[in-house]
Amino acid sequence: MDDPFIKAVLQWVAKIPPGHVATYGQIAALAGKPRNARQVGRILYGLSDQADVPWHRVINARGMISTYRTGAGELQHFLLSQEGIAFDAQGKCDLLTYQYFKSS
């Protein structure tokens, strides 16, 4: 993991406390590449199950979970719900309420 962008992504994601979320785009911007939200998703998708990074706290800009890994969406929803994050009937959480990095 010598890539500075990957290191920065993981460092920023690690700063998101329980009960809060950030978007892929926010993490990309904070890590220095604001147009690389999809790359953030790929980095988090590629984490091993043993990684100590709160990947589940990163969601899309609509306030929704977006994952292609089978079962990961349900797991992510469960983990966020356990931390007190509420989702509406469409599967969205209120970013104004739960978003941690407000200025990005």
C-alpha positions in Angstrom: 0.0 0.0 0.0 2.5 2.5 -1.2 0.0 4.6 -3.1 -0.4 7.9 -1.2 -4.1 8.2 -2.4 -5.0 4.8 -1.0 -3.3 5.7 2.3 -5.1 9.0 2.4 -8.5 7.4 1.7 -8.0 4.9 4.5 -6.9 7.6 6.9 -9.9 9.8 6.2 -12.3 6.9 6.4 -10.8 5.9 9.8 -11.7 9.4 11.1 -15.5 8.9 10.6 -16.9 8.2 14.1 -19.8 5.8 14.8 -23.2 7.3 14.0 -21.8 9.4 11.1 -21.2 8.9 7.4 -19.2 10.5 4.6 -19.7 10.2 0.9 -17.3 8.6 -1.6 -16.9 12.1 -3.2 -16.1 13.7 0.1 -13.4 11.1 0.9 -11.9 11.5 -2.6 -11.8 15.3 -2.2 -10.3 15.1 1.3 -7.7 12.6 0.0 -6.7 15.1 -2.7 -8.5 13.7 -5.8 -12.0 15.2 -5.8 -13.0 13.5 -9.1 -12.1 10.0 -7.9 -15.2 8.9 -5.9 -15.4 5.6 -7.8 -11.8 4.9 -7.0 -12.7 5.3 -3.3 -15.4 2.8 -3.8 -13.0 0.3 -5.4 -10.4 0.8 -2.6 -13.0 0.1 0.1 -14.4 -2.8 -1.9 -11.0 -4.3 -2.1 -10.4 -4.3 1.7 -10.0 -7.6 3.3 -12.5 -8.8 5.9 -9.8 -8.3 8.6 -9.2 -4.6 7.7 -9.8 -2.3 10.6 -11.4 0.5 8.6 -15.0 1.5 9.1 -15.8 1.1 5.3 -19.5 0.9 6.1 -19.6 4.6 7.0 -19.0 5.6 3.4 -22.2 6.0 1.3 -23.1 7.6 -2.0 -24.0 11.3 -2.5 -27.7 10.5 -2.4 -27.4 9.3 1.1 -27.8 5.7 0.1 -25.8 2.5 0.3 -24.3 1.4 -3.0 -22.5 -1.9 -3.3 -22.1 -4.7 -5.7 -20.8 -7.3 -3.3 -23.5 -9.8 -2.5 -24.8 -9.3 1.1 -22.6 -6.2 1.7 -25.5 -3.8 1.3 -27.5 -5.6 4.0 -24.5 -5.8 6.2 -23.7 -2.1 5.7 -27.3 -1.1 6.4 -27.3 -3.3 9.6 -24.0 -1.8 10.8 -25.1 1.8 10.2 -28.5 1.1 11.9 -26.7 -0.3 14.9 -24.8 3.0 15.1 -28.1 4.9 15.2 -28.3 6.0 11.6 -31.9 6.0 10.3 -33.0 5.3 6.7 -36.3 6.3 5.1 -38.5 4.0 3.1 -36.4 4.6 0.0 -33.2 3.6 1.8 -31.8 7.1 2.2 -30.3 8.6 5.3 -30.4 12.3 6.0 -26.9 13.6 5.1 -27.6 16.9 6.8 -28.0 15.0 10.0 -25.4 12.2 9.8 -22.7 13.6 7.5 -19.4 14.0 9.5 -17.3 16.1 7.1 -19.7 19.1 6.7 -17.3 21.5 4.8 -16.4 19.2 1.9 
